[in-house]
Amino acid sequence: MIFLQDGRLGVLAAALGNGEIQLFSVPHPESLKKDSDNVTVINLAPILRTSRSSSQVPLVMDWGCVSTNEEMIAVGYDSGK
């Protein structure tokens, strides 16, 4: 899994109401700096973004391993496609 390199905790997949699917690489908490109030706020930029489908809203998403070197994300939309 390429996304888990360099001290990353994992990958967050988001199905958005505007039709986009975005992937975010989440850093490990130990690699983050806290401010003076002991609060940690991070702004994640997507590492992958699908093109938007304005007429379709994603309702369900599943992430699975096809083989040891391949992963797949399957998305179901409200249109049934």
Secondary structure as UniProt FT lines:
FT   HELIX           2..4
FT   TURN            6..7
FT   STRAND          8..15
FT   TURN            17..18
FT   STRAND          21..27
FT   HELIX           29..31
FT   TURN            36..37
FT   STRAND          48..49
FT   TURN            54..55
FT   STRAND          58..67
FT   TURN            68..69
FT   STRAND          70..77
FT   TURN            78..79
//
